[in-house]
Amino acid sequence: MLIIGEKYKFIDIEKQKLKAYKLEYIKVDENLIPTIEKKLKKEKYKLLILNTNKKLSNEILQYLTSLELKEIKFLTIEHFLEEYLGKIYIPKDNSNISFLDEIKPFSKWQYLLKRVIDFSIAIPLGIVTTPIMLYSAYRIKKESPDGDVFFKQKRVGKNGKEFECIKFRSMKTNIEFFDHYTQENDPRIFKWGKIMRKTRIDELPQLWNVLKGEMHLIGPRAEWNELVQKYEKEWPFYHERHLIAPGITGWAQINYPYGKNLEDTYQKLMYDLYYIKNWSLWLEIKTIFKTAMVMVGRKGL
């Protein structure tokens, strides 16, 4: 695929997902049309992506759209990210916030369907995993006896309302340093804690939050209120992800690794807003299936 401009640069994870394509960037200058023609003579490109904020002349626009007559698909970077990578493009400089127009809360019908899915899965899952949860409680007390079995923390929920999120504790309590983010090989995490975090077992107590209506099975990650305040200073529209209740797992969680910094949060926000905008029963089923693959260790991030 030919990518015109460098407004958005693909990250390594996206390059891996797009490895079936040959990615080639072209600068936007006065030689744009001859450069594209030269490329098309060498390679049989099927996709052309407009990835620039620069104003293009009528001549260039006419040329780019005419390529579709030659069966070369023409997309803007915004549409490409949604169609091929399942995320919404968010400009870091707030130069274009039109994407916010389509981020809406769930309709009554969508919410009802979500709750049916929540109960139909949460109750059986809670029953089936009771032995795992009891064993986890035992291992936690054995490996880290100084703290409680459960970790409770104020998180931001639907419409910005705070609630107490409950998880299995996976970190030691007798630690001397504090960090908002969990790092690779974090010394605070004990042995069984690592297993729980990798398989998502530590999230199982949140089924109670789901049954109470504070969370969904699927949705944006329930974020700590202190971090939310930090993120909203970076992105004034960050609270858009709170138009719906958070989830135990979500579209962002299965498409992007655990966040360690602001850039990771920015990337995950693009996935969260895509999920809210494009929610469907199929997207829900797809997210549930991919989450299951992560829990059994077959694939995932």
Secondary structure, DSSP 8 states (H G I E B T S, - for coil): -EEES-SS---HHHHHHTTTS--EEE--STTHHHHHHHHHHHS---EEEE---S---HHHHHHHHHGGGGT-EEEEHHHHIIIIIS-----TT-S--GGGGG-----HHHHHHHHHHHHHHHHHHHHHTHHHHHHHHHHHHHH-TTS-SEEEEEEE-GGG-EEEEEEE--B-SS-S---SS--TT-TTB-HHHHHHHHHTGGGGGGHHHHHHTS-EEESSB-EEHHHHHHHHHH-TTGGGGGGS--EEE-HHHHHS----SHHHHHHHHHHHHHHHHT--HHHHHHHHHHHHHHHTTSS--
